[in-house]
Amino acid sequence: MISGAEASRIGRSLESVAAWASEIVIVLNVEVQDDTEDIAKRYGAKVIREPWQGFREQKNISLRHTTQPWILCLDADEEVSPELRESIFQFFNGPDCQKYSGAYFARKVWFLGRWITHGDWYPDHVLRLIKKDSGKWEGSPEHCKIELNGSSKKLAGDLHHYTNPTIADYVQKINYFSNIFLQRQLEEKKAWSATSVVFRSGWRFLRAYFFKLGFLDGFPGFFIAASTAYATLVRHSRLYEHLQSIASPCPPPESH
């Protein structure tokens, strides 16, 4: 696990694994000053302080500090459900443990007072259980995933995800991720297209709300579909804003 200032919710995550994990390794941002480290140590965790290097690199550091033959990768806002825990036990007690290099399962989000079970947010399969030295975190710095050397098995049960406690928390992330996305577009010298922006934004809503049955999650389902479309619009419009600022810089103030 990696963590920042997560004193308000890391305990729930650790509680879900402490009774059966052989070791708990947490790479903690050196700047964290809240009670996260104290809470982690109460659950017997080994805490390593590291400067923040981005999600991908921080998670790879955590892998290097593990010593057991199998690794379960969690975030501080996630919780192993009882059903998933039983599936993991069955995996280790059966022949599949020898056949596979990893296992993946669905992640289910708690948002606006309910579990989200449709749309773009579910089932959101994630590969998180891996044999040591069989994989590492790859992908972009903000949206990384484990690249596995070998095959993986799907397990029953959900990984509970308590991300975005409020709408305000969710909206704050739109700007954060759009900044990173813009930087990557500039590095890759991407071209901007109005048609692409309009299509992508509209499609994200239609896909989440209608094709993936987001409407079955009530108003939260509508909000997720609409806000995802808006986040897509913001993310893909930042390059246009950047190009306009270069082509048409602000005029000098008028003299009176």
C-alpha positions in Angstrom: 0.0 0.0 0.0 1.0 3.6 -0.6 -0.4 6.4 1.4 -0.6 10.1 1.9 -2.5 11.8 4.8 -5.2 9.1 5.2 -5.8 9.0 8.9 -9.5 9.2 8.4 -9.9 6.1 6.3 -6.8 3.9 6.3 -7.9 2.0 9.4 -10.9 0.5 7.5 -8.6 -0.8 4.8 -6.1 -2.3 7.2 -8.8 -3.8 9.4 -10.0 -5.8 6.3 -6.6 -7.6 5.9 -4.7 -7.4 9.3 -6.0 -10.7 10.6 -4.8 -12.8 7.7 -2.0 -10.9 6.0 1.5 -12.2 6.8 3.0 -8.7 6.5 1.7 -5.2 5.8 4.0 -2.8 3.9 3.1 0.9 3.6 5.1 3.5 1.7 4.2 6.8 3.2 4.8 10.2 1.8 7.5 11.9 3.8 5.4 15.1 4.1 2.5 13.5 5.9 2.1 14.9 9.4 -1.2 13.4 10.5 -1.8 10.2 12.4 -1.6 7.9 9.4 1.7 6.3 10.5 0.5 5.7 14.0 -2.6 4.0 12.8 -0.7 1.8 10.4 1.7 0.7 13.1 -1.2 -0.2 15.4 -2.1 -2.8 12.7 1.5 -4.1 12.6 2.5 -2.4 9.4 6.0 -1.8 8.3 6.1 1.9 7.3 8.7 3.3 4.9 8.8 7.1 4.4 9.6 8.2 0.8 9.4 11.5 -1.1 6.4 11.6 -3.4 7.4 10.3 -6.9 3.9 9.8 -8.4 1.5 6.9 -8.0 3.3 4.5 -10.4 6.8 4.9 -8.9 5.6 5.0 -5.3 3.7 1.7 -5.8 6.7 0.0 -7.4 8.7 1.1 -4.4 6.2 -0.7 -2.2 6.5 -3.9 -4.2 10.3 -3.9 -3.7 9.8 -3.8 0.1 7.7 -6.9 0.3 9.1 -10.3 1.4 6.2 -12.8 1.0 5.6 -15.0 -2.1 2.2 -13.3 -2.9 1.3 -9.6 -2.8 -2.1 -8.0 -2.4 -2.0 -4.3 -3.6 -4.5 -2.0 -1.9 -5.1 1.7 -1.7 -5.9 3.4 1.6 -9.5 4.1 0.5 -10.2 0.4 -0.4 -11.5 -2.5 1.7 -11.4 -6.2 1.0 -15.0 -7.4 1.3 -15.8 -10.7 3.2 -16.8 -12.4 -0.1 -13.5 -11.4 -1.8 -11.5 -12.5 1.2 -13.1 -16.0 1.0 -12.3 -16.1 -2.7 -8.6 -15.2 -2.0 -8.5 -18.0 0.6 -10.0 -20.5 -1.9 -7.5 -19.4 -4.5 -4.5 -20.1 -2.2 -5.9 -23.4 -0.9 -6.6 -24.8 -4.4 -4.5 -25.7 -7.5 -5.0 -22.3 -9.1 -2.4 -20.8 -6.9 0.2 -22.8 -8.8 -1.3 -22.3 -12.2 -1.6 -18.5 -12.2 0.7 -15.5 -11.6 -2.1 -13.2 -10.4 -5.8 -12.7 -9.8 -8.2 -9.9 -10.5 -11.6 -8.9 -9.2 -14.3 -6.3 -9.4 -14.1 -3.0 -7.6 -17.3 -1.4 -6.3 -17.6 2.3 -5.4 -19.6 3.8 -2.5 -20.8 7.2 -3.7 -23.7 9.6 -2.6 -25.0 7.1 -0.1 -25.1 3.9 -2.2 -23.1 1.3 -3.9 -22.7 2.0 -7.6 -23.3 -1.2 -9.5 -23.7 0.0 -13.1 -22.2 2.5 -15.6 -18.6 3.3 -16.1 -17.7 2.7 -12.4 -18.7 -1.0 -12.1 -17.5 -3.7 -12.3 -14.1 -1.9 -12.9 -12.0 -5.1 -12.8 -8.5 -4.6 -11.2 -5.5 -6.9 -11.1 -4.2 -6.6 -7.5 -3.1 -10.0 -6.3 0.2 -11.0 -7.8 3.0 -13.5 -7.3 6.2 -11.7 -6.2 8.5 -10.6 -9.0 5.8 -11.5 -11.6 4.7 -7.9 -12.3 5.1 -4.2 -11.7 3.1 -1.0 -12.0 3.1 0.5 -15.5 1.1 3.1 -17.5 0.9 6.8 -17.0 1.9 8.3 -13.7 -1.7 9.1 -12.7 -3.5 6.1 -14.2 -1.2 3.1 -13.6 -2.0 -0.6 -13.5 -0.1 -3.8 -12.9 1.5 -5.4 -16.0 1.7 -9.1 -15.2 4.2 -11.7 -16.5 1.9 -14.6 -16.8 -1.9 -15.4 -16.7 -4.4 -14.3 -14.1 -7.7 -15.7 -12.7 -10.9 -13.8 -12.0 -12.0 -14.0 -8.3 -15.6 -13.6 -7.0 -16.4 -10.8 -4.6 -15.8 -7.0 -4.7 -13.1 -4.8 -3.6 -14.9 -1.9 -1.8 -13.8 1.5 -2.9 -14.6 4.6 -0.7 -13.2 7.2 -3.1 -14.7 10.7 -3.4 -16.4 11.1 0.0 -18.2 14.2 -1.3 -19.0 15.8 -4.7 -16.5 18.5 -3.8 -13.7 15.9 -3.5 -14.7 14.5 -6.9 -14.7 17.9 -8.6 -11.3 18.8 -7.2 -9.8 15.8 -9.0 -11.0 17.0 -12.4 -8.5 19.8 -12.4 -5.7 17.7 -10.9 -6.0 15.0 -13.6 -6.6 17.6 -16.4 -3.3 19.2 -15.5 -1.4 15.9 -15.8 -3.3 15.0 -19.0 -2.3 18.3 -20.6 1.3 17.8 -19.8 1.3 14.4 -21.4 -0.4 15.7 -24.5 2.3 18.4 -24.8 5.1 15.9 -24.3 3.6 13.7 -27.1 2.9 16.7 -29.4 -0.8 15.8 -29.7 -3.0 17.8 -32.1 -6.3 19.2 -30.9 -9.6 18.4 -32.6 -13.0 20.0 -31.8 -14.8 17.0 -33.4 -13.0 14.6 -31.2 -13.7 16.6 -28.0 -17.4 16.9 -28.7 -17.7 13.2 -29.7 -15.7 11.9 -26.7 -17.7 14.0 -24.2 -21.1 13.0 -25.6 -20.1 9.4 -25.9 -19.0 9.1 -22.3 -22.4 10.2 -21.1 -24.3 7.9 -23.5 -22.1 4.9 -22.8 -22.3 5.3 -19.0 -25.9 6.3 -18.6 -27.7 4.2 -21.3 -25.5 1.4 -22.7 -24.0 0.5 -19.3 -27.3 1.1 -17.5 -26.1 3.9 -15.2 -29.8 5.0 -14.9 -30.4 2.0 -12.7 -28.3 3.7 -10.0 -30.7 6.6 -9.7 -29.5 10.1 -9.4 -26.0 9.1 -8.5 -25.9 7.2 -11.8 -26.9 10.3 -13.7 -24.4 12.5 -11.8 -21.6 10.1 -12.5 -22.4 9.9 -16.3 -22.8 13.7 -16.6 -19.7 14.6 -14.5 -17.6 12.0 -16.4 -18.6 13.6 -19.6 -17.8 17.0 -18.2 -14.4 15.8 -16.9 -13.7 14.5 -20.4 -14.6 17.9 -21.9 -12.3 19.7 -19.5 -9.5 17.3 -20.0 -9.6 17.5 -23.8 -10.2 21.2 -23.9 -7.0 22.1 -21.9 -4.8 21.7 -25.0 -7.1 24.1 -27.0 -6.7 26.7 -24.1 -3.0 26.2 -24.2 -2.7 26.7 -27.9 -4.9 29.8 -27.8 -2.8 31.3 -25.1 0.2 31.0 -27.4 -1.5 32.1 -30.6 -3.4 35.0 -29.0 -1.8 36.2 -25.8 -3.7 38.7 -23.7 -3.5 42.2 -25.2 -1.8 45.0 -23.2 -4.0 47.0 -21.0 -5.6 50.1 -22.6 -4.1 53.4 -21.8 -6.4 56.2 -20.6 
